[in-house]
Amino acid sequence: MAVAIQIRSVTKSYQRAGETLRVLDELDLDMAPATFYALMGPSGSGKTTLLNLLGGLDRADSGEVRFGGTDLQGLSGGELAAWRARNIGFVFQGFNLLPVLTARENVELPLLLQPLSASQRRDQAERALQLVGLGDRMAHKPRELSGGQEQRVAIARAIASDPEVILADEPTGDLDRTTADSVLSLLQRLNRELHKTILMVTHDPQAASYADQVIHLDKGKLGRIETNHPARS
């Protein structure tokens, strides 16, 4: 199987209180396309840092981060932003929806970075909302939606530009179990039916059970990788 993402000897450190804190330490990792991964580990193990490197929100101090043959380390700031808009969809724990905008307008926001007409942006946003089951909530503002519906809007926003990879940082952390399971089932469907590669940071073993593989990090190093589901052809 072709490799969607390759991480080679990646190191990332931050300065804190005058000390150097190494968050990722010579990390190597391969991620296959169209696979749902859960990323687990204790606080401070480097999970969110790795997510930010893969999403082009931050750069490694050393090593390589390759995405389909593209070396992210070699891209300029502008090139990295354009690459991110085309290839990555982000889902966060806090939804990050603008309260003054409708669900459709929130989903349209990342499409403003692409060369699309207003009608094209509207069509893509509406298709994404239909896909996540919110075709009847397009004109609703966040305060008129439940927490689970807000996260579905956030997922629609992440997939509106048809990215290859969805990066999700604790996407069910603020949701009750039933609502969380509904959101996780949606992510699983996006993986299986639309063949999205998904990397989800989570502390919840039940959430991780929805993934094909569970990657464990500990002190910036790769630990064990567990397989939950057999490979799909």
Secondary structure by P-SEA (a helix, b strand, c coil): ccccbbbcbbbbbbbcccccccccccccccccccbbbbbbbcccccaaaaaaaaaccccccbbbbbccccccccccaaaaaaaaaacbbbbcccccccccccaaaaaacccccccccaaaaaaaaaaaaaaaccccccccccccccaaaaaaaaaaaaacccccbbbbccccccccaaaaaaaaaaaaaaaaccccbbbbbbccccccccccbbbbbccccccbbbbcccccc
